[in-house]
Amino acid sequence: MKAGLTSRSTGLFRSGAWEGTVSQPDLAGRLNRLKALEQEILEASARSIGHEAAICQTDLFLLGALRRTLAQSRGFRDLMTARNFPCAAAILRLQIDTAMRVNALTLVDDVEQTCGAVLRGDQFNRLKDRSRTKMSDAHLRRKLAGNYPWTSTVYEQTSGFVHLSDRHFLSSIAGMDEANRSVRFQIGGEDPPRPDADYFEVVDAFTEATSLAGKLIVGILMFIHGRTGGANATTTERQQDLPPSDEPAE
């Protein structure tokens, strides 16, 4: 594997939450772990950029991705505390979308040009990767799943919460009585009463998605500021390829 960006590397964050093993057994502990991870991602990003006076378009793109990652994580924690599962699940899908688009920078020949196009308002799905394939959501999803197969499954399962679907009907069921063939619904802004354990899976998945997005952001920041000499590097230097994300990890 080439030196530089590798989203599989460990040691970027102290908590180790990206490994998918959250030690806290309760819901509050899981949410506290997610909050700690947000701070670690922020601090690691700041260390990666350093104190250079000038930044490039790739930095601006990644700072926007960082802002989105942290804002979505804060929103997810608030929604979990408020017992609003449908909205929280939709944000999980958006967090994976952030990881997909940051990972796209490893698929193009000219990272700076791609980021500049996005900052000018060009639609992402009209841009092309180094194989001349348009970077549609489906294409970016497949590329990310090449290294992280779980992301494709979670993306698909949570897409139903982004658009009105059967997921919203099922999440409104408060109880069922098979003997009387009856169903009780709770319609409102909060979930029907559920044990905390019912939320463990979605919180763990969101923590994993947040860690993945953070690792990709920090990894690319480290790559461009380490290998090319930071923000003072020339435009030509900044056009060097990032290592393809679909290389086999060692």
C-alpha positions in Angstrom: 0.0 0.0 0.0 1.3 3.5 -0.8 2.4 5.7 2.0 0.1 8.4 3.0 -3.7 8.2 3.2 -5.1 5.0 4.6 -8.5 5.1 6.1 -7.9 1.8 7.7 -5.0 3.0 9.9 -5.5 3.2 13.6 -4.1 5.6 16.2 -5.8 8.8 14.9 -8.3 8.9 17.8 -7.7 7.8 21.3 -11.1 6.3 21.9 -10.8 3.5 19.3 -14.5 3.8 18.6 -14.0 3.1 14.9 -13.4 -0.6 15.8 -17.1 -1.0 16.4 -16.7 -2.1 20.0 -18.3 0.4 22.4 -17.4 -0.7 25.9 -20.1 1.2 27.7 -23.2 -1.1 28.3 -25.8 1.6 28.5 -27.2 4.3 26.2 -25.8 7.2 28.1 -22.3 5.7 28.0 -22.6 5.2 24.2 -23.7 8.8 23.6 -20.8 10.0 25.8 -18.4 8.0 23.8 -19.7 9.6 20.6 -19.3 13.1 22.1 -15.7 12.3 23.1 -15.1 11.1 19.5 -16.3 14.4 18.1 -13.7 16.3 20.1 -11.0 13.8 19.1 -11.8 14.3 15.4 -11.8 18.1 15.8 -8.4 18.0 17.6 -6.9 15.6 15.1 -8.0 17.8 12.2 -6.5 20.9 13.8 -3.2 19.1 14.4 -3.2 17.9 10.8 -3.6 21.4 9.3 -1.3 23.2 11.7 -1.0 26.9 11.9 -0.3 27.8 8.2 -1.7 31.1 7.1 -2.8 29.9 3.7 -5.2 27.1 2.9 -6.3 25.5 -0.4 -9.6 24.5 -1.9 -9.1 20.9 -0.7 -8.8 22.3 2.8 -12.0 24.2 2.4 -13.8 21.1 1.1 -12.6 19.0 4.0 -13.4 21.7 6.6 -16.9 21.7 5.3 -17.0 18.0 5.6 -15.7 18.2 9.1 -18.3 20.8 10.0 -21.1 18.5 8.6 -19.7 15.5 10.4 -19.6 17.2 13.8 -22.9 19.0 13.4 -24.7 15.7 12.4 -23.1 13.9 15.3 -24.3 16.6 17.8 -27.8 16.5 16.2 -27.9 12.7 16.4 -27.1 12.7 20.1 -29.8 15.3 20.7 -32.3 13.2 18.8 -31.4 10.0 20.7 -31.9 11.9 24.0 -35.3 13.1 22.7 -36.2 9.5 21.6 -36.7 10.6 18.0 -35.5 7.5 16.1 -36.8 8.3 12.6 -34.8 11.5 12.4 -31.7 10.0 14.0 -31.7 7.1 11.5 -31.9 9.6 8.6 -28.9 11.4 10.0 -27.0 8.1 10.1 -27.6 7.8 6.4 -26.3 11.4 5.9 -23.1 10.6 7.9 -22.3 7.7 5.6 -23.0 10.1 2.7 -20.3 12.4 4.1 -17.8 9.5 4.2 -18.7 8.6 0.6 -17.9 12.0 -0.7 -14.7 12.5 1.2 -13.6 9.1 0.1 -14.3 10.3 -3.5 -11.2 12.4 -3.3 -9.1 9.3 -3.4 -10.7 8.3 -6.7 -9.8 11.4 -8.8 -6.6 12.5 -10.6 -6.8 16.1 -9.5 -8.0 16.5 -6.0 -7.7 20.3 -6.0 -9.6 20.7 -9.2 -12.4 18.4 -7.9 -12.8 20.3 -4.7 -12.8 23.6 -6.6 -15.6 22.4 -8.8 -17.7 21.4 -5.7 -17.0 24.7 -4.0 -18.2 26.5 -7.2 -21.5 24.6 -6.9 -21.0 21.9 -9.5 -23.1 18.8 -8.8 -21.0 16.0 -7.4 -22.7 13.3 -9.5 -21.6 15.1 -12.7 -17.9 14.9 -11.8 -15.8 12.0 -12.9 -13.2 9.8 -11.2 -9.9 8.8 -12.8 -11.7 6.0 -14.7 -14.0 8.6 -16.3 -17.0 7.2 -14.3 -19.5 9.7 -13.0 -19.4 9.9 -9.3 -23.0 9.1 -8.6 -24.2 8.1 -5.1 -24.4 4.5 -6.3 -20.8 4.6 -7.6 -19.4 6.3 -4.4 -21.4 3.8 -2.3 -19.8 0.8 -4.1 -16.3 2.3 -3.7 -16.6 3.0 0.0 -18.1 -0.5 0.5 -15.0 -2.0 -1.1 -13.1 -1.4 2.1 -16.1 -1.1 4.5 -18.8 -3.5 3.4 -21.1 -2.6 6.3 -21.6 0.9 5.0 -23.6 -0.3 2.0 -26.0 -2.3 4.1 -26.5 0.5 6.6 -26.9 3.0 3.8 -29.6 0.9 2.2 -31.5 0.3 5.5 -31.5 3.9 6.6 -32.5 5.3 3.2 -36.1 4.5 4.0 -35.9 7.1 6.7 -34.8 9.8 4.3 -37.8 9.4 2.1 -41.3 8.6 3.3 -41.6 4.9 3.4 -42.7 1.8 5.3 -40.0 2.6 7.9 -42.0 5.5 9.2 -45.1 3.3 9.5 -43.2 0.6 11.4 -41.5 3.0 13.8 -45.0 4.4 14.9 -46.2 1.0 16.2 -46.4 1.1 20.0 -47.7 -2.5 20.5 -49.5 -5.4 18.9 -52.0 -7.9 20.2 -51.9 -11.0 18.0 -54.8 -12.7 19.9 -57.1 -9.8 19.1 -55.4 -9.0 15.8 -55.0 -5.4 16.8 -52.2 -2.8 16.5 -51.7 0.2 18.8 -50.0 3.3 17.3 -48.3 6.3 18.9 -48.3 9.3 16.7 -46.2 12.2 17.8 -42.7 13.6 17.9 -41.3 11.0 20.3 -40.9 7.3 19.9 -43.3 4.9 21.6 -41.9 3.6 24.9 -38.9 1.4 24.2 -36.0 0.0 26.3 -32.7 1.7 25.9 -31.3 -1.5 24.4 -33.4 -1.0 21.3 -31.2 2.0 20.5 -27.8 0.4 21.0 -27.4 -0.8 17.4 -28.2 2.6 15.7 -25.9 4.4 18.2 -23.1 2.0 17.6 -23.6 2.2 13.8 -23.5 6.0 14.0 -20.4 6.0 16.1 -18.8 3.8 13.5 -19.9 6.1 10.6 -18.7 9.2 12.4 -15.3 7.6 13.1 -15.0 6.5 9.5 -15.8 10.0 8.2 -13.4 11.5 10.7 -10.6 9.1 9.7 -11.0 9.9 6.0 -11.0 13.7 6.7 -8.0 13.6 9.0 -6.2 11.1 6.8 -6.4 13.3 3.7 -5.5 16.4 5.7 -2.4 14.6 7.0 -1.5 13.5 3.5 -1.7 16.9 1.8 -0.1 18.8 4.7 2.6 16.2 5.3 3.6 14.9 1.9 3.3 18.3 0.0 4.6 20.6 2.6 1.3 21.9 3.9 -0.7 24.9 2.7 2.4 26.6 1.2 2.8 23.8 -1.4 2.4 24.8 -5.0 -0.7 24.2 -7.1 1.2 21.6 -9.1 2.2 19.7 -5.9 -1.4 19.8 -4.7 -2.5 18.1 -7.9 -0.6 14.9 -7.1 -2.8 11.9 -6.7 -4.0 10.6 -3.4 -3.6 6.8 -3.0 -6.6 5.0 -4.4 -8.9 4.0 -1.6 -9.7 0.6 -3.1 -6.1 -0.7 -2.8 -5.9 -3.8 -0.6 -5.1 -2.9 2.9 -2.0 -4.4 4.5 
